[in-house]
Amino acid sequence: MKRLNNKVAVITGGTGGIGMATANLFLDQGAKVVLVDNDANAIDRLRKELTHENIAFVQADVSSKTDTLKFLDFTLKTFGKIDIFFANAGIEGVAQHIADYPEDIFDKVINVNIKGVWLGCQHIIPKMEIGGSVMITSSVAGLKGFANLGAYVASKHAVVGIMKVAAIENASRKIRVNTIHPGPVDNDMMRRIESDMSPESPKTVKDGFTAAVPFGRYATSREIGEIALFLASDESKFITGCTHLIDGGMLTA
């Protein structure tokens, strides 16, 4: 028996490294998957690459209530139910001191990373099946401060609060809600952060982050997808309201 047999999953931030890796794992384990992303070109590319019969795509802005209802309605009409909601969409903003941080970029980070999770929990969870699972992508930056990443750090702390409230509010329906806290992941977001922190020498930034990880490397997107798979499966049916670190020991160092 596959671990997600007959389950329906919604994954936001679906065209990013973690979103795609998780989608492939979910599909392999029997789930039907709706990938949500605001990047139309990336969605068009994935439609050609991922031709699995149990996957569908929706272009949507998670910070919009209208678009949230759009992918909710699409999922229910296409697959009939929702068992799993992976609120994975997020942006990093820019690397600037708080004193210099551009207000428009701050607003965008807060809208996508916090409001996007809030709207998903507000509208998706009430339509989910009893016993469903919600995972929210936070970060090690949701448990610790990092200089020059103030908006991102604030947003990733905030979703932990949303998770804890949603876990309590939905316990009566046995819907579990958890956050996932990756350390540095070898994907496009980290390439942008490295380049933003040091345009002249992004490798120096990467070396610094790597040195802070006792395991001595970045995580892969698939490794983050694997903890999402565990939390989506019935193996985690008594786990809710928890922060799940996957950081190679970074926060213990």
Backbone bond lengths (Angstrom), bond angles and torsions (degrees), N, CA, C in turn:
res aa  C-N    CA-C-N  psi(-1)  N-CA   C-N-CA  omega(-1)  CA-C   N-CA-C  phi
1 M - - - 1.455 - - 1.529 109.44 -
2 K 1.314 116.19 129.03 1.462 119.86 178.26 1.525 109.88 -74.06
3 R 1.331 115.77 151.46 1.462 121.25 -170.19 1.530 113.09 -69.04
4 L 1.330 117.63 -25.42 1.463 120.53 -179.56 1.528 111.14 -121.33
5 N 1.306 115.90 30.56 1.459 120.00 -177.94 1.535 110.74 -57.91
6 N 1.328 116.35 129.00 1.477 124.17 178.42 1.525 113.92 67.84
7 K 1.331 118.02 14.16 1.461 121.42 176.38 1.530 109.77 -92.48
8 V 1.338 115.28 149.94 1.461 121.61 175.61 1.521 108.28 -116.81
9 A 1.339 115.96 127.13 1.460 121.61 -176.16 1.521 111.34 -120.90
10 V 1.327 115.13 140.82 1.458 122.59 170.89 1.526 107.24 -111.70
11 I 1.338 116.11 128.21 1.464 121.43 179.90 1.521 108.26 -124.52
12 T 1.340 117.47 117.13 1.453 119.99 174.35 1.533 109.41 -90.56
13 G 1.326 115.57 163.46 1.462 118.40 -171.57 1.514 109.72 62.12
14 G 1.324 114.60 37.24 1.459 120.47 -166.63 1.506 115.94 -71.94
15 T 1.336 118.67 -20.30 1.465 119.12 -177.84 1.520 112.36 -93.43
16 G 1.334 118.25 -4.38 1.459 120.71 176.24 1.519 111.42 -77.62
17 G 1.324 115.23 174.36 1.461 119.18 -175.78 1.508 113.69 -59.49
18 I 1.334 117.52 -46.89 1.471 120.67 -179.78 1.514 110.38 -67.39
19 G 1.327 117.46 -42.66 1.458 120.71 179.99 1.521 112.61 -59.87
20 M 1.331 116.64 -46.84 1.468 120.04 -179.52 1.517 111.95 -67.44
21 A 1.336 116.77 -42.94 1.465 119.47 179.93 1.522 110.81 -61.96
22 T 1.327 116.47 -41.49 1.464 120.85 179.33 1.516 110.94 -66.55
23 A 1.315 117.00 -42.36 1.465 120.45 178.88 1.519 111.02 -58.32
24 N 1.317 116.93 -44.36 1.464 120.04 -179.88 1.525 111.86 -64.21
25 L 1.324 117.22 -39.83 1.462 120.51 176.81 1.524 111.03 -64.80
26 F 1.326 116.44 -44.10 1.463 120.39 179.63 1.521 110.91 -61.80
27 L 1.318 116.33 -44.44 1.478 119.98 179.54 1.523 110.73 -61.98
28 D 1.326 116.61 -43.05 1.473 120.60 179.33 1.529 111.58 -61.04
29 Q 1.340 116.19 -27.70 1.460 120.71 -177.73 1.527 112.48 -98.87
30 G 1.325 116.84 17.49 1.462 120.46 168.96 1.513 116.73 96.07
31 A 1.337 118.59 2.81 1.464 120.47 -177.96 1.522 111.61 -81.21
32 K 1.325 114.85 156.98 1.455 122.60 164.41 1.535 105.77 -97.95
33 V 1.337 116.83 136.81 1.461 120.88 -169.11 1.524 111.04 -128.77
34 V 1.334 115.24 133.42 1.461 121.65 169.04 1.524 107.11 -110.33
35 L 1.342 115.84 117.83 1.453 122.07 177.90 1.522 109.17 -95.08
36 V 1.314 116.26 126.23 1.466 122.99 -177.98 1.520 108.81 -114.82
37 D 1.325 116.55 131.74 1.457 120.76 176.08 1.518 108.94 -157.40
38 N 1.330 116.40 156.32 1.463 120.88 179.94 1.515 112.78 -94.41
39 D 1.325 117.53 -1.33 1.467 122.81 -178.45 1.527 109.54 -95.96
40 A 1.325 115.84 100.94 1.469 120.62 -175.51 1.524 111.49 -62.61
41 N 1.322 117.74 -40.18 1.465 120.70 -178.79 1.521 111.02 -65.03
42 A 1.325 116.54 -40.94 1.464 119.87 179.12 1.522 110.83 -66.09
43 I 1.325 116.87 -37.64 1.463 119.97 177.51 1.525 110.65 -64.35
44 D 1.315 117.13 -43.41 1.465 120.50 178.57 1.528 110.74 -60.46
45 R 1.322 116.48 -40.40 1.465 120.00 178.96 1.529 110.50 -65.09
46 L 1.327 117.12 -43.70 1.463 120.17 -178.56 1.517 112.38 -67.50
47 R 1.316 116.86 -32.85 1.472 119.45 176.85 1.522 111.23 -57.23
48 K 1.327 115.87 -32.73 1.469 120.37 179.66 1.519 111.88 -81.78
49 E 1.340 116.09 -30.69 1.467 120.30 -177.08 1.523 112.43 -85.27
50 L 1.336 116.72 -40.19 1.465 121.25 -177.69 1.530 108.99 -106.23
51 T 1.290 115.61 93.80 1.466 120.73 -175.52 1.527 112.45 -102.41
52 H 1.293 116.33 19.87 1.467 121.74 179.85 1.528 110.07 -60.65
53 E 1.321 116.92 140.96 1.464 120.91 -177.30 1.524 113.29 -66.99
54 N 1.322 116.80 -18.33 1.464 120.39 -176.05 1.523 113.67 -104.16
55 I 1.337 117.04 22.85 1.457 119.68 177.60 1.518 110.04 -123.50
56 A 1.330 115.43 143.44 1.464 121.92 176.95 1.527 107.95 -138.88
57 F 1.318 116.27 160.37 1.458 121.77 -172.79 1.522 110.75 -128.83
58 V 1.327 115.75 143.63 1.460 121.78 176.16 1.521 108.74 -137.36
59 Q 1.326 117.00 128.32 1.453 120.08 170.62 1.523 107.93 -84.72
60 A 1.318 116.81 124.38 1.466 120.58 -177.74 1.519 109.99 -160.24
61 D 1.320 114.98 149.42 1.454 124.00 174.40 1.527 107.31 -98.27
62 V 1.327 116.65 113.88 1.472 119.71 -174.36 1.524 112.62 -66.08
63 S 1.335 117.59 -18.59 1.462 119.97 -179.68 1.521 112.69 -84.08
64 S 1.336 116.14 1.77 1.465 122.27 178.81 1.526 110.30 -106.85
65 K 1.333 116.60 126.82 1.463 119.86 175.90 1.525 110.65 -60.99
66 T 1.331 117.11 -41.23 1.463 120.97 -179.84 1.518 110.80 -59.95
67 D 1.330 116.62 -44.58 1.461 120.07 -179.18 1.531 111.50 -71.48
68 T 1.327 117.61 -33.69 1.464 120.14 176.27 1.523 110.28 -62.24
69 L 1.326 116.52 -45.37 1.468 120.02 176.98 1.523 111.06 -64.87
70 K 1.329 116.23 -30.30 1.469 120.83 178.04 1.527 111.24 -63.02
71 F 1.355 117.21 -49.58 1.468 116.38 -178.31 1.524 111.94 -76.87
72 L 1.331 117.59 -24.80 1.462 120.03 172.16 1.527 110.43 -63.44
73 D 1.322 116.55 -52.05 1.467 120.82 -178.81 1.523 111.28 -62.93
74 F 1.324 116.61 -39.88 1.464 120.77 179.06 1.526 110.30 -59.98
75 T 1.319 116.81 -45.97 1.467 120.38 -178.34 1.520 111.56 -62.69
76 L 1.317 116.54 -45.06 1.468 119.99 -179.58 1.521 111.54 -65.09
77 K 1.319 117.32 -38.23 1.467 120.51 179.42 1.524 111.43 -72.42
78 T 1.332 116.80 -34.11 1.470 120.66 -176.14 1.522 112.41 -81.60
79 F 1.336 116.97 -44.75 1.459 120.57 -173.70 1.528 114.34 -120.15
80 G 1.333 117.78 -6.00 1.452 121.02 169.65 1.513 117.57 88.09
81 K 1.342 118.11 -12.19 1.469 119.71 -177.87 1.518 108.37 -167.66
82 I 1.338 116.28 173.51 1.468 122.39 172.72 1.530 107.97 -136.50
83 D 1.326 115.33 123.28 1.467 121.30 176.99 1.523 112.09 -105.42
84 I 1.339 116.32 -28.93 1.460 122.16 -171.15 1.524 108.68 -134.19
85 F 1.317 116.47 131.85 1.461 121.36 175.29 1.521 107.98 -127.35
86 F 1.327 116.26 114.58 1.459 122.54 178.04 1.522 108.16 -106.49
87 A 1.342 116.28 98.06 1.465 122.30 179.59 1.526 107.73 -81.77
88 N 1.315 114.81 87.17 1.456 121.85 -169.19 1.526 113.10 -109.50
89 A 1.329 117.84 -12.46 1.462 120.45 -177.28 1.518 110.95 -63.87
90 G 1.324 116.39 136.70 1.456 120.32 177.78 1.515 111.32 -169.92
91 I 1.327 115.57 154.07 1.457 121.31 176.79 1.520 108.67 -128.78
92 E 1.337 115.74 157.51 1.459 119.92 -173.59 1.524 114.38 -95.51
93 G 1.329 118.40 -17.28 1.453 119.74 -175.73 1.516 110.95 75.12
94 V 1.344 117.00 -143.69 1.465 121.25 179.34 1.521 109.29 -125.83
95 A 1.323 115.64 164.24 1.458 121.94 177.29 1.525 108.76 -93.31
96 Q 1.338 115.98 99.90 1.460 121.79 -179.75 1.528 108.85 -148.97
97 H 1.340 115.81 148.72 1.457 119.43 171.51 1.527 109.58 -60.76
98 I 1.317 116.90 152.60 1.462 120.63 178.10 1.527 110.97 -53.82
99 A 1.324 117.18 -40.40 1.462 120.87 -178.10 1.519 112.55 -62.14
100 D 1.322 117.18 -25.46 1.471 121.44 -176.18 1.526 113.31 -109.84
101 Y 1.341 116.97 2.58 1.469 119.72 -169.94 1.526 110.90 -70.03
102 P 1.352 118.60 128.91 1.464 121.19 -179.94 1.530 111.25 -66.25
103 E 1.315 116.55 129.66 1.461 120.62 -175.33 1.528 111.94 -63.59
104 D 1.337 117.51 -37.00 1.463 119.64 -177.96 1.529 111.44 -66.40
105 I 1.328 116.73 -36.18 1.464 119.78 178.19 1.523 110.35 -73.50
106 F 1.327 116.91 -38.60 1.465 120.13 173.86 1.524 110.31 -55.23
107 D 1.339 116.12 -48.89 1.464 120.20 -179.17 1.527 111.59 -59.39
108 K 1.330 116.34 -39.30 1.471 119.74 -179.02 1.531 111.11 -66.96
109 V 1.331 116.66 -43.01 1.472 120.39 178.03 1.517 110.72 -60.90
110 I 1.323 116.41 -45.32 1.465 120.33 -179.62 1.523 110.90 -64.34
111 N 1.327 117.10 -41.24 1.465 120.55 -178.94 1.523 112.21 -64.14
112 V 1.328 116.52 -45.74 1.472 119.42 -178.56 1.523 111.12 -73.82
113 N 1.330 116.32 -50.45 1.466 120.29 -169.20 1.526 114.08 -78.96
114 I 1.332 116.88 -31.61 1.469 119.51 179.52 1.528 111.27 -103.77
115 K 1.325 116.66 -56.90 1.463 118.88 -177.82 1.522 110.89 -61.35
116 G 1.340 116.90 -36.78 1.458 119.98 178.86 1.521 112.09 -60.51
117 V 1.334 116.53 -41.87 1.470 120.93 176.76 1.527 110.31 -68.28
118 W 1.325 116.16 -43.81 1.468 121.25 -179.76 1.528 110.86 -58.22
119 L 1.343 116.79 -49.28 1.466 120.31 -179.13 1.526 111.11 -63.17
120 G 1.324 116.19 -39.93 1.456 118.80 177.54 1.517 112.01 -61.16
121 C 1.331 116.02 -46.82 1.468 119.31 178.65 1.528 111.13 -65.04
122 Q 1.316 117.07 -37.44 1.459 121.31 -177.43 1.526 112.02 -67.04
123 H 1.311 117.51 -38.42 1.468 120.31 -172.43 1.528 114.25 -107.74
124 I 1.330 117.82 -32.34 1.467 120.07 -177.39 1.528 111.04 -79.81
125 I 1.340 117.09 -47.59 1.468 119.59 -174.07 1.533 112.93 -56.80
126 P 1.339 119.89 -43.12 1.473 117.93 -179.67 1.528 113.90 -61.94
127 K 1.317 117.36 -19.38 1.465 121.04 179.95 1.526 112.88 -97.37
128 M 1.325 116.72 -1.29 1.458 119.88 -177.30 1.526 111.99 -78.20
129 E 1.305 114.55 157.55 1.459 121.59 176.60 1.533 110.03 -69.56
130 I 1.327 116.30 149.58 1.462 121.25 173.43 1.532 108.74 -58.11
131 G 1.331 116.20 135.80 1.461 120.40 -179.17 1.509 113.94 84.67
132 G 1.326 117.34 11.29 1.457 120.69 -179.17 1.518 113.07 -74.46
133 S 1.334 114.85 176.80 1.454 120.66 -177.23 1.521 110.55 -132.71
134 V 1.336 115.17 133.92 1.461 122.49 175.21 1.524 107.76 -117.48
135 M 1.328 115.89 129.03 1.468 121.30 173.06 1.518 107.93 -120.94
136 I 1.318 116.15 138.05 1.452 122.61 178.88 1.528 107.72 -120.54
137 T 1.331 116.81 127.45 1.460 119.63 177.16 1.515 109.99 -79.46
138 S 1.326 116.03 111.65 1.458 122.25 170.54 1.530 106.35 -101.79
139 S 1.306 117.82 -127.97 1.466 121.62 -174.97 1.520 107.71 -178.57
140 V 1.344 117.10 166.63 1.456 118.24 165.96 1.530 109.38 -59.22
141 A 1.341 115.76 -25.52 1.461 121.19 176.70 1.521 112.29 -71.67
142 G 1.319 117.62 -5.77 1.455 121.65 172.17 1.521 112.43 -89.27
143 L 1.345 116.06 -2.37 1.464 120.94 -178.92 1.522 112.28 -128.21
144 K 1.333 116.42 -4.87 1.456 121.23 -175.90 1.531 108.80 -152.87
145 G 1.319 116.92 153.93 1.452 120.37 176.57 1.520 112.46 -87.09
146 F 1.327 116.29 145.84 1.456 122.75 174.75 1.524 108.22 -133.17
147 A 1.312 117.25 123.56 1.461 121.06 -179.15 1.519 110.92 -57.68
148 N 1.325 115.13 143.63 1.467 124.40 175.82 1.526 114.29 76.71
149 L 1.318 117.59 1.11 1.466 120.79 -179.77 1.534 109.93 -123.59
150 G 1.326 116.10 40.78 1.456 120.47 -171.27 1.508 115.27 -58.63
151 A 1.332 118.10 -46.00 1.464 120.58 -178.72 1.521 110.61 -65.74
152 Y 1.321 116.20 -43.64 1.466 120.73 179.54 1.523 110.64 -63.32
153 V 1.333 116.80 -46.68 1.466 120.99 179.45 1.527 110.68 -60.38
154 A 1.336 116.34 -44.91 1.464 119.72 179.58 1.517 111.31 -60.38
155 S 1.322 115.87 -43.19 1.471 119.62 -177.57 1.520 111.66 -67.35
156 K 1.322 117.07 -37.71 1.459 120.03 -177.16 1.531 111.88 -76.96
157 H 1.336 117.28 -25.29 1.462 119.63 168.54 1.529 110.49 -69.48
158 A 1.328 116.08 -41.14 1.468 120.34 -174.66 1.518 112.35 -62.26
159 V 1.329 117.61 -38.20 1.469 118.60 -176.79 1.523 111.93 -69.12
160 V 1.337 117.10 -20.90 1.473 119.37 173.79 1.523 109.42 -65.11
161 G 1.332 116.35 -40.90 1.462 119.63 176.49 1.508 112.65 -63.67
162 I 1.327 116.81 -42.80 1.461 120.11 176.62 1.519 110.35 -59.82
163 M 1.332 115.91 -43.75 1.467 120.55 -179.66 1.513 111.65 -59.00
164 K 1.334 116.75 -45.78 1.466 119.81 -175.71 1.531 111.70 -65.65
165 V 1.329 115.82 -38.78 1.468 119.19 177.72 1.528 110.48 -68.66
166 A 1.326 116.29 -45.12 1.467 119.77 -179.11 1.524 111.48 -63.47
167 A 1.336 116.91 -34.53 1.467 120.06 178.19 1.522 110.91 -63.25
168 I 1.329 116.23 -43.00 1.466 120.04 179.05 1.527 110.65 -67.58
169 E 1.324 116.38 -46.33 1.461 120.76 -173.86 1.525 113.09 -66.78
170 N 1.333 117.26 -24.45 1.464 119.86 -175.31 1.523 113.77 -110.69
171 A 1.331 115.83 8.63 1.464 119.01 -179.15 1.525 112.25 -63.77
172 S 1.322 117.45 -31.90 1.470 119.63 -178.39 1.522 111.96 -64.10
173 R 1.333 116.84 -24.87 1.469 121.25 177.04 1.521 111.68 -97.48
174 K 1.345 115.50 8.99 1.468 122.49 178.35 1.530 111.73 59.31
175 I 1.341 116.29 27.65 1.459 121.11 173.12 1.522 107.49 -89.52
176 R 1.305 116.18 119.99 1.453 120.10 -178.82 1.531 110.03 -95.17
177 V 1.324 115.68 145.85 1.460 122.10 -176.69 1.523 107.89 -134.01
178 N 1.320 116.48 125.99 1.457 122.26 -176.56 1.524 110.80 -141.10
179 T 1.333 116.25 156.38 1.455 120.39 172.17 1.523 110.42 -108.12
180 I 1.339 114.32 149.06 1.459 122.98 176.30 1.530 107.38 -112.29
181 H 1.329 115.94 132.01 1.468 121.00 -173.20 1.530 110.96 -122.17
182 P 1.330 117.10 84.16 1.465 118.94 177.85 1.525 111.78 -72.19
183 G 1.327 115.27 148.26 1.443 120.63 161.53 1.519 108.22 -79.42
184 P 1.319 118.39 -159.82 1.472 119.75 178.00 1.528 111.13 -58.19
185 V 1.321 114.89 132.37 1.464 121.96 -179.65 1.526 108.29 -115.57
186 D 1.292 116.63 139.07 1.467 121.53 -177.11 1.527 109.77 -77.28
187 N 1.336 115.47 76.77 1.461 120.05 -177.84 1.530 110.53 -145.47
188 D 1.325 116.13 -176.16 1.465 120.90 -174.15 1.530 112.32 -63.79
189 M 1.330 118.02 -35.94 1.467 119.31 -179.96 1.526 111.13 -59.81
190 M 1.326 117.51 -44.22 1.460 119.56 179.54 1.521 111.36 -67.97
191 R 1.324 118.08 -32.58 1.475 118.88 175.37 1.520 110.19 -62.52
192 R 1.333 116.81 -39.76 1.467 119.83 179.06 1.525 111.19 -67.91
193 I 1.330 117.02 -41.86 1.461 120.09 179.01 1.527 110.58 -62.64
194 E 1.318 116.73 -44.56 1.469 120.84 179.37 1.525 111.26 -59.86
195 S 1.331 115.66 -45.69 1.465 119.75 -178.87 1.520 112.05 -68.57
196 D 1.327 116.30 -34.98 1.462 120.44 -179.82 1.530 110.85 -69.72
197 M 1.321 116.43 -39.03 1.464 119.72 -179.11 1.531 112.04 -71.65
198 S 1.331 115.67 -32.10 1.470 118.69 179.56 1.525 109.50 -150.79
199 P 1.340 116.98 84.87 1.469 119.91 -179.34 1.527 112.81 -56.45
200 E 1.337 116.91 -31.33 1.460 120.12 -178.09 1.530 112.26 -78.50
201 S 1.329 116.79 -28.01 1.465 119.61 -175.35 1.527 111.69 -148.78
202 P 1.348 117.55 68.50 1.472 119.09 179.56 1.523 112.81 -61.13
203 K 1.339 116.90 -27.77 1.470 119.17 179.27 1.525 111.13 -63.28
204 T 1.333 117.30 -32.82 1.460 120.49 177.69 1.525 110.63 -62.62
205 V 1.334 115.70 -40.11 1.465 120.04 177.28 1.520 110.15 -65.13
206 K 1.326 116.24 -45.73 1.474 119.52 179.11 1.524 110.80 -60.19
207 D 1.324 116.59 -42.56 1.468 119.55 179.12 1.526 110.98 -61.82
208 G 1.347 116.19 -36.93 1.458 120.08 178.81 1.516 112.12 -66.37
209 F 1.327 116.58 -45.13 1.466 119.85 176.75 1.527 110.45 -62.57
210 T 1.327 116.92 -43.76 1.468 120.56 -178.45 1.527 110.81 -61.76
211 A 1.319 116.17 -39.35 1.462 120.13 -179.99 1.524 112.15 -65.48
212 A 1.342 116.26 -23.06 1.471 120.61 179.68 1.530 112.38 -83.10
213 V 1.323 116.79 -5.42 1.472 121.82 -179.47 1.525 108.68 -103.60
214 P 1.331 119.17 114.38 1.465 120.35 -178.92 1.533 114.35 -54.82
215 F 1.330 117.12 -31.65 1.464 119.20 177.46 1.525 112.10 -74.05
216 G 1.329 117.47 -11.31 1.456 120.92 171.16 1.511 116.40 78.57
217 R 1.320 116.88 22.11 1.471 119.43 178.41 1.512 110.27 -160.25
218 Y 1.335 115.40 167.53 1.453 121.81 170.77 1.530 109.13 -77.92
219 A 1.319 115.75 156.00 1.470 120.56 170.87 1.519 109.69 -73.53
220 T 1.312 116.50 158.93 1.459 121.25 169.86 1.529 108.79 -93.94
221 S 1.323 115.51 156.78 1.468 119.38 176.81 1.521 110.98 -60.03
222 R 1.323 116.47 -35.75 1.464 119.64 -179.89 1.532 111.21 -63.29
223 E 1.324 117.29 -36.88 1.458 119.55 179.65 1.526 111.51 -64.62
224 I 1.323 116.87 -34.57 1.468 119.40 175.38 1.530 109.03 -70.19
225 G 1.330 116.21 -39.91 1.458 120.02 176.85 1.514 112.96 -60.60
226 E 1.323 116.61 -32.23 1.468 119.81 -178.54 1.525 111.77 -68.97
227 I 1.330 118.20 -36.21 1.470 117.87 176.47 1.526 110.09 -73.24
228 A 1.346 116.41 -32.29 1.467 119.10 174.10 1.523 110.64 -63.56
229 L 1.315 116.63 -39.28 1.464 120.90 177.62 1.526 111.05 -62.30
230 F 1.312 117.31 -44.47 1.465 120.53 177.35 1.527 111.16 -59.25
231 L 1.336 116.40 -46.34 1.463 119.96 -178.22 1.523 112.26 -69.63
232 A 1.329 117.27 -26.61 1.465 121.33 177.88 1.520 111.81 -77.81
233 S 1.313 116.61 -24.93 1.460 120.80 -174.31 1.523 111.45 -84.68
234 D 1.328 115.60 168.58 1.461 120.96 178.55 1.525 112.38 -70.28
235 E 1.321 117.20 -9.71 1.462 120.72 177.16 1.538 111.36 -64.30
236 S 1.330 116.61 -20.84 1.469 120.40 -178.47 1.527 111.70 -107.88
237 K 1.325 117.33 24.27 1.459 120.71 -169.22 1.528 114.57 -65.78
238 F 1.352 118.82 -11.04 1.466 120.80 178.04 1.531 111.10 -116.50
239 I 1.342 115.83 21.61 1.460 120.98 -178.61 1.524 108.90 -115.37
240 T 1.318 116.88 117.40 1.463 120.48 177.40 1.518 109.77 -152.29
241 G 1.330 115.26 154.10 1.460 120.91 177.77 1.514 114.05 72.45
242 C 1.343 117.20 24.76 1.466 121.08 -172.53 1.527 112.36 -115.53
243 T 1.329 114.68 152.05 1.465 121.97 172.86 1.523 108.25 -101.12
244 H 1.326 116.21 122.55 1.465 121.12 -174.26 1.530 109.65 -110.04
245 L 1.335 115.96 105.89 1.460 122.09 179.68 1.513 111.00 -78.92
246 I 1.328 116.41 136.33 1.455 121.41 171.08 1.525 105.96 -139.53
247 D 1.347 114.38 81.29 1.469 120.10 -166.61 1.525 114.02 -134.59
248 G 1.329 117.72 13.06 1.451 119.80 179.16 1.523 113.76 60.82
249 G 1.354 115.99 23.35 1.458 120.85 178.89 1.515 114.31 89.58
250 M 1.337 117.73 9.17 1.474 121.32 -173.50 1.522 112.93 -56.38
251 L 1.334 117.11 -43.14 1.460 118.99 -175.95 1.524 113.20 -84.59
252 T 1.324 117.58 -2.11 1.448 120.24 174.68 1.530 111.66 -97.08
253 A 1.317 115.62 -12.69 1.483 120.14 -174.97 1.524 110.48 -75.32
